[in-house]
Amino acid sequence: MNLTNPKVVVFFLAFLPQFVDPKLGSVALQLSWFGFVLIIATLLSFGTITYMAAIFGKLLGSSTIAQRLMNRITALVFVSLALRLALSER
């Protein structure tokens, strides 16, 4: 997901080089290591978020009270947006 995100490229070019020490060895190897650590951290965090979303999705999907509440909140948001649009002046 991050390969097509230009912000990640800017992050790598602007932030990570300050942690590279040429005295410790290959600069490319150090940057690759930082990239690998970032990939692992991203997999762990996105994996945790996905797992928790699946659990909460099952809980909310099986509860009629939760579904009714979400439907009412959604209706309130749509009515609020419609009123704002209807009352807005150009």
MODELLER restraints for C-alpha pairs under 7 A, 6 or more apart:
rsr = mdl.restraints
at = mdl.atoms
rsr.add(forms.Gaussian(group=physical.xy_distance, feature=features.Distance(at['CA:2:A'], at['CA:8:A']), mean=6.38, stdev=0.5))
rsr.add(forms.Gaussian(group=physical.xy_distance, feature=features.Distance(at['CA:20:A'], at['CA:27:A']), mean=6.46, stdev=0.5))
rsr.add(forms.Gaussian(group=physical.xy_distance, feature=features.Distance(at['CA:20:A'], at['CA:30:A']), mean=6.39, stdev=0.5))
rsr.add(forms.Gaussian(group=physical.xy_distance, feature=features.Distance(at['CA:60:A'], at['CA:66:A']), mean=5.69, stdev=0.5))
rsr.add(forms.Gaussian(group=physical.xy_distance, feature=features.Distance(at['CA:60:A'], at['CA:67:A']), mean=6.66, stdev=0.5))
rsr.add(forms.Gaussian(group=physical.xy_distance, feature=features.Distance(at['CA:61:A'], at['CA:67:A']), mean=6.79, stdev=0.5))
